[in-house]
Amino acid sequence: MAAEAETGFAIHPMDQFIVSRWFCHDDAGTAINECTADIKWYEITNVTVWMAITVLAIIALMAFGSRGRAIIPSRIQSIGEMIYGFIYKMVEDVTGHDGVKYFPYVMTLFLFILFANLLGLIPGSFTTTSHVAVTVTLALLVFLGVTILGLVKNGIGFLGMFWVSSAPLALRPVLAIIEVISYFVRPVSHSIRLAGNLMAGHAVMKVFAGFASMAVISPVAVGAVTAIYGLELLVAVVQAYVFTILTCVYLKDAVGGAHH
């Protein structure tokens, strides 16, 4: 800390992920710990504000994109139709015809993650999907929804997905245990993959942005930040796609059943 005070140079890449009260500012009369300590569930935080902005952005896209329904679509209508067609085809191809009825949920999930990722790249914003609490909630909703749906549609037969009938009889109990473990690990990998990739990318970008204040390496740092920002745009889209297609794969187990 003393070294930081002497040089005036300090980089804190993880500070951007701190959850704080929205109506609280770090000024002369307010300590930063007062903005972050003992936050109640009903208080408005930077997370809830940016989640609300994400929802409003999605509503705006779909409302304006479908309002005119012109034969020659506008740009925003083209974007809305492109996303709609892309996700619909994904659901149909992965889950089959029986899974198309769950398209609205998959579409909503994709749009929320995509917009949260992209809005998080705006300077001064907050990336809600970089928090495990958010991504775990999304993953658990998928996990519980798929499990309940599978049991309702297939009954006890849904458990047959854990029994690898094509394997030698002696190996089937061992493989069944492995299948059960892998099934319950799904929400963990599903959520950590999304949060981890976004957190890592934003942290690296913040480190290089900090180095940009040093005149000696400023040009290199600015170039690195620009390149990483472009990469983060790609990661934002890819991670939304990965989360969504994995949801479709899991949904297929409940709708179509797993055939081993």
N, C-alpha and C positions, 0 to 999 in steps of 0.2 A: 504493500500500500504506500509506503514511504517513497519507493522508487517511482510509482505512478505520479505522486504529487510533485516530485522534482522534475520529471520529464514532461508532465502534462499530457502524456499519451497512455491511454488505457483502452483495451477492447474487451467488451463484455457481451459476447455473442448470444448468451442464453437469456439476457435480460428481456429480449423481445418476446419471450414466451411466458413472462410473468403475468398471472391473472390479477387484475386490479379493479377496484371500483371505478365506474365510469365518471361519476361526479366527484372525483378526487384528484387533485393535482399536486405535484411535488414542487411547492413554492416555499417561500421563506417561513410560512407559518404551518406548513403541513409536512410531516416526515413521511418518507416513502413507505415505511412499514405500516403507517396508518392507512394507506391505500390498499395494502395487500393482506393485512393481518385480520383473522377472524371474520372472513367474508361469509355472510349468511346466504342461504340458498335463494332467497327472494330478492337479493340485491342485484342491481344492474351492474354488470361488469363488461370489460372489453370483449369478452367471449360472447355474451348474450347480444351485445350490440351488433357485432359483426355477423353473427348467425342470423339476426333479423335482417340485416342488409343483404345477406345472401338470399334469403327467402324472397325479399322484395325484388331483387334483381331477376330471380327466376320468374316471378309473377309478371314482371315487366316484359321480359323476353317473350313469354308464351302469350301474354295478352296482346301486345303489339304485333307479334308475329302471326297471330291467327285472326286479328281484327278485320283486315281488309279482304283476305283470301282472294287476292287478285290472280288473274290468269298469268300475268307477267309479275312474278313476286318481287317485292322490295327486298333490300338486303337483309333486314331483320326477319322477314318472312322466310327467306331462303335459309337463313341460319336455323330458325326454328324447325322448318321442314326437314332439313338435313339431319339435325340431331334426332328428331322423331323417327325418321326412316332408319337411321343407323342403329338406334337402340331396339326398335321393333324387330328388325332383321336379326339382330344378335339374340334376342329372346327366342324368336321362332326357330333359329338354326340350332341353338344350344339345348333348349328345353323341349322343343317340338310344339305341335299344335296345341296340346293341352296346357302348355305353360304360357301361352299368349295372354290368357286372362289376367296374369299377374304382371303384365307389361307396365301398367300405371305405376306400380310400386318401384319397379326396377328403373323406370324412367326418372321418377322423383329422386331416387337414390343417386343416380348418375349425375343429374343436374345439381343437386346439393353439393356433392363432393367436388365436381368440376368448378362450380362458381366459388365455393369456399377456397379452393386451391388458387384460383386465378385472382380473386380479390385480395388474397394474402400476399400477393406480389406487388401490390400498390404500396409505395413508400408511406410509412406511418400507420399502416393497417395492422390487423392482427390475423394470423393464420389459425383459424379454429381447428382445422383438421391436423394441425401439428400436435394437438393435445390428445393423449391416449384416452382420456376420459370421454372425449367426443367420438373417437373412432371405435372404442370398445362398445359404446352404446349402439352405434350403427351395426357393428359386427354381431352383437348379441341379439339385436332385433332380427337380423337375417337368420342367425343360428336357431333361435327359439321359433321363429316363424316357419322355417323349413322343417324342423323337428315335429312341431305340432301338426303342420299340414301333412307330413308323411304318415304320422300315426292315424290321423283322421281318415285319410284317403285309402291307406293300405292296411290299417290295423296292425296286428302283431307281425304281419308279413313285412313291414318296413324294417324290422330287425334283421331280415334276411340279407340285407346289404353288408352285414358284418361277417357273414359266413361265405367264405370263398369256396364254392362247390367245385370249381375247376382244379383246385389244388389237391395233392395227395391227402388222404384221410388223416394221416398222422400229423400233418402240418396245419390242418384246418383250425384246431383250437388255438394254436400259437398265432396264426394269422388273424384270427378273430379278435384276439386281445390287441394286436397291433392296429387293426381297423378301428376298434372302439377308441383307443387312445388318440389316433389320428383324427377321428371325428370330433372328439371333444377339444382338441387343440385348434380346430379350425378358427374359432373366434379370436384366439390369441394371435395366430399368424396373420389373419385377415386384418386385424386392427393395427398391429405393430408395424406391418409392412408400410401401410399408408402414413402413419404418424412419423415413423422413423425416417423415411425418405424425405419428407417435407422438412422435418426438424434439421436434419443433417445439411440439406441444401441451403436453408436459410441461415444456418449458423456459419457455414463456410463463406457465404456471400457477405455476411456482416463482418467477418474477420478481414476479408480483402477490402471492404469499404473502409474499415478502420485504418488500414495501411495507406489508403489513398490520401490521408491527411499529411503524410510524410513526403516532402517535396522530392526527395531522392528517388523514391520508387513509385511516385504518384502515377506516372503514365502506365507503368506495368500493372499497378493495382486497378486502375480504372478499366484497362483492357480486360483484366481478369474478371472484374465485376460484371462487365457487359457480357462476356462469354458465359459466365455462370448464370446470369439472369436469363439468357436465351435458353440455356439448358433447363433451368427451373420451369420455364414455360412449357417445355416438352414434358418434364416430369409431372407437372400439374395435370396435364391431359392424360398421360399414360397411366398414372396412378388411379385416376377416376375410372379409366377403362378397365384396368386390372381388377379393381374392387368390384366393378359391375359384372364383369364376365365370370368371376369366381362366384358371385351371387347366383348367376344363371346356372353354373355347374352344380352348385349345391341344391338349387331349386329342382334341377333335373332328377336328383335322387328321390325327392318327395313326389314329384309329378309322374315321372316315368318309371321310377324304381331303378335300382342299381342291379345290373346283370353281370354276374361274375362267371 
